[in-house]
C-alpha cells in the first residue's frame, strides 16, 4: 500500500483530481469472465487500486484485451491462478465452489478477500446444505461481511472477507428494504410476490446453449419459477420469505425486480415516499424514480447500464391495497463488480464513491 492523504469532496465523496490517495495493490482471480472483466474495468480507472495480477487457466499469458476488447489499452496479461502474487486485496470472480476451496490460499496472498460468488454470502452453513451442496469452509461464514453497503455499511469498515450479493437478490433487497425498515409489512411478509427479469450476462461467459444469441433473442423465458437460490439470501438479510420467480429476457445487462406487496394496513403515497426517502436519501448510488414525468417514469435497467446506481420506485393500487415496488440495477455492476468495489472502498477507508462515478449513457442500445 502506498500513497498519501487525499482531499475529500464533501458533496461527492470523491477525492479531488490533484490530491493523492492511498493505493492498494489488487488481483482479480477468474478474470476472463464477464464479472472479472467488469472488475478490471472499474479497478483500472480507480485512483486507489493498482491491478498487478489477473488470473485465468484458459488464457494464461494472453493479453487482457483478448478477452475484454474494451480493455485493450490495459497493459496486463493473464497468469495462472496457482501462483498468486502477494497483494493488499484479492477479488475472486470464480464460479461457485472455487473460493471456499481456495480461501486459505487467498488469505496467504492477500490481507483482504472480496468474493463475488455465492460461497460466503449466506451466514449459516445450514443454508448451504439446503440451497447448495454444503460448504467446504464453514468456519469462514461468520467472518464474512455481506457486500451491499445500503444494507450492511456499518459492518464493512475493516472487514477482511467480503461476500458479494447475488444480482437478483440485490435488486429485490433494494426494492423491499424501505418497507422492511419502516415496519409496514407485518404478517404480510409471506405474501410478497417477486418477479425478476434479467439479462443474458447473468449466465456468464460460459452460459451454454440457453444463453446463445439465437436461443436468447426475443425471449421472456421463466428459468426459475420456484426455488431460486437467491430466495435464501433475501430471507437471510430482510427476514422475508418471498414468492420468487426469475425470467430471462432479451437484454444483455440488467436486472429488474417487480415486487407485489400486500400490507396489513392501508398505506398512502406519503407513507411510501417517507419510507423510501428515509432509506435512501443519503445513499450516493440510489435513485428514487416513482412515476414522474418523461419516458422513464419507473426504474429501468437501461437507465443504469454500466453504472453502480440502483433505481427504486413504487406505485399504490388503492383498489386492492397492493403496493407495487420496482427496482432496477445493472447486474454486472451494482449487482456484482461495482458492489464489490463499493464495499472494498468502505472496508479500506477509501472515499466511498471512488472509481464508481460513471453516470451512464443516453441514448443507448440493449443494456
N, C-alpha and C positions, 0 to 999 in steps of 0.2 A: 504494500500500500504506500503510495506516495502522494505528495501534494501539500497544499496549504489551505488555510481557512477561506471559505467562499463568502461573498456578499449575497445575501438572500433578499429577493424582491418580495416585500410583504404582501403584495396583491396576487402575484402569480405563483409564488413558491419556488421560482426558478432562480438559478444563480445568474448574476449579471455576466454579460459577454466578456468583460475584461477582467473578471475575477477568477482566480484558480480555485479548483475544488479537489477534494481528496479523490485519488484514483485507485480503484481496486482492480486487480487482475482477475480475469474470469475465463472460464472454459465452458463450452457447450457440448455436452455428450449427446449423441444421436442427432447430429447437426444436419443431416441430409433431408430429414423430413420437413413437412410444411411448418410445423411448430418450431423446429430447430432453425429453419431459415428466418422465421419471424423474429426469433430471439436474436439472431445475428444482426438482422436489420436494425432492431432497436438498440442493441448494445453498441453497434458501430457508430451510431450517432449520439451516444450517451457521454456527457462530459465526465462522468465518474467511473467509467469502466474501460479497461483495455482488454480486448479479447486476445488471448495468447494461444488458445487451442480450440479446435472444433473437430470432434471425432466422428468417424464413420468406418465401419468394417467394409462396406461395399465400395467406398470411394476413396480409400486410403491413398494419400499423396496426390489426389486430384485437387484442382482449384475449387474454392467455394463457389465461384461463378458458374462452374459447370452444372451444379445442381440448382443454384439460385441465380438466374440471369440478372436479376435486379442488383446483385451484389458483385458484379464483375469487377468493380473498382476496388474491392476489398482484397488486400494483399495477404491472403491466408490460404493455406492448403489443409485439407482434411488429414488427420492422423489416426492411427489405430487406437481404439478405446482401451486396450490392455495396458498402455503405458501413459498414465495420466500425469500431466505436469502439475507441479505444486502451484496453487493459485489461492486467492482470497475467497472466491466464490465459484462454485460449480453449479451450473444449471443442467439438469438432466431432462432431455426431451425424448426419452425412450419409451417403448411400449410398456404396458402394464406387466409387472413381474420382474423387470430388469433391475430397477432401483433397489427394491427390497433385497434382492440377491447380492447387490454390489455396494450396499450402503456403507459397509466398513471401509472398503477401498475408497469410496468417495470422501469419507472423512479423513482418511490418511492423506488425501491430496488437497483438501480444502478445509478452511475454517467454517464456511457456511455452505450448505447444500440447499438448492431450490429445486424441488422435484415437480415436474409438470404432469406426471402420470397420476393414476389413481392410487398409487402404492401407499401413501401416507395421509390421504385426505379424510379418511374416516377415523374417528377417535377410538373405536373399540375393535379389538380383534374379532369379537363375536360377529360383528357386522361383515367382516371379510369372509367368515365362514358361511354366512347366509347369502351374500350377494356376489362373492367372487369364489376363489378356490382356496380360501385360507390365506394366511400371511406367514412369510418366511422370517420376518424380523419384527415380531410384535412389540418387543421392548422399546422400539423407536416411536411407536404411535403416540405415547404420552408426551414425548419430547417435541413432536411436530406441531407447528402452528399453521392454521388454515390461512391461505394467502389473501383472501378477499379483504382489502382494507376497510371497505364500508361495513363489514361485519365484525372484523377482528383486529382493528387497528391498534387497540391498546395493548395487545399481547405480542405485537410484531417487533418492537424495538429490542435489539439484542438477540433475536431468535437465530439459532444456527441450523435448524431444519424447518424449511418452509414447504408446505404442501399446496400446490396449485389446485384451484377448484375446477370442476368439470364445467364445460361451457353451457350445457343445458341447465345444470343446476344453478350456475351463476346467473343466467338470465332470469330464472324463476325466483331465486332468492332475492335478487334486487327488486323485482316487482312486488313481492309479497312482504318484504321486511317492514315497510312503513306501517302496514296494517297490524303486523305482529307487535311491533314496538308500541303502537297506540292501544293495544289490547282490545281491539274491536272484533276479533274473530270468535272468541269464546268457544262454545261447544261446536261451532260450525266448522272447526278446523278439518274434520274428516270429510266435509262436503266441498272442499276446494278442488276444482277440476282444472287441470293444466294441459294446454295443448301447445307444443313447441314445434316450430318449423326451422329446419337447419340446412345449411349449405353443404356442398359436396366435400369441402376441405375438412369437415369433421371426420371423414373416413380416413384421412391421412394420405400420404404419398403412395402407399401400397393398398389402397382401399378395395381392390378387387373388382370383379365383374359388375357388381351393383353400382359402383361409382364411376364406371367408364362413361364417357360422354354420350354414346348412343343410347345407353340404358337410362342415364340420369336425366337427359334432356327432356324438358316438358313435364316432368312427373310431379305429383303430390302424393308421395308413397308412404303409407304408415310402415315404419320399420320396428317400432317398439310400442305396440298398442297397450301393453301392460308389462309390469315388472321391470321397467328400465332401472339400471343400477343407480342412476342419479337420484332416484327416489330416496335412497338411503342417505344421501348427502343432504337433501332438503330436510328430511326428518331430523337428522343429527344436529343441524345448525339453526333451524327455525322451530323445531318441535312440532312440525306439522306432518301428518300422514295425508298425502295428496293423491288424487286420481290423475295419473300422469301418462300422456301419450306423446310420441315424437313422430313427426313426418319429415322425410327427406324431400326437399323441393328443388326447383331448378334455379339455384343460385350457387355461387362458389363460396363466398364468405358471408357469414351472418347467422345469428340465432335470434328468433323472435318468439316470445312466450305470451300466450293469451291465457289469463287465469280468471276463472269464473268463481266468484266468492259469494256466499250467501250468509251474511252476518246475522247474529241473533237479534239485534236491534236495528231499526232503520237508520241509515246514515244519510247525511246531507252532503252536497258538494263542498260546503265549507268544512265539514269534518274530514273529507278526503284531502282537500288542499292542506289542511293543518297537519295531517299525518304525513303526507309526502314532503312538505316543506320542512317539517320537524326532523325528518330522517335525512334529507339530502341538501338542505340549503347551504351548508358549509362544505359539501363534498366537491373537490376540484374536478372530478370526472363524471359527475352525474347531472343529467338534464331532465327537467320535468316538462313533458310535452303532452298536454291534455286538452285536445280539442280546440286549439286556437285557430288562427286564420292560415291561409296559404294551402299549398298542395299537401304538405307533410304535416297533418294535423295530429297524428299519433306517432308513437315510436316506430322507427323504420330502420332495419339493418343497413339499407343503402346510405342513410344519413351519417352513419358512424363507421363506415367501411374504412379499415386501415387505422382506426384510432383506438385510444383506450377509453373512450367515452361510453357510458351506458345511458340510454334513454328510458324513462318510465312515464307512464300516463295511466289514465283511468277514465271510465265513463260509468254513470249511475243509471240503472234501469229502475225507475220508481215503480213500474208496473208490478214487478215481482220481487222487489227489494234485492236485486242482484247487483253486485259491483263487478265490472269487467276491468281487469288490470292488464295493461300492456307493458312489455319491456322488450328492448332490442339492444343487442351488442354485436360486435364483430367477434365471432367465436375464436379467431386466431389471436386477437389482441386482448381485448378486455376479458375474453373467456379463456385465455391461456397465457401467451407470452407477455402481453402488456401487464396483466395482473401479476405475473411473476416478477417483472421488473419493478412495478409499483411497490410490491411487498418488500423486495430486496432494498429499495431506496429507504424505506422506513426502518427496516432491520439494521441497516448500516449507518443510519443517521444522515443520509444524503437528502438534498431537497426532494420533497415527495413527488413533485411532478417532473423531475429531471429525466430527460430523454424521451418524454411521452407527450410532447406538446403538439404533435401533428393534429391539425384541425379537420382533416378530411378534404374531399374534393366534391365539387358540384358544378355541372352535372357529371355523373359517372355512368358506366355501363353496369353490367352484372357485378354486384359486390363480391 
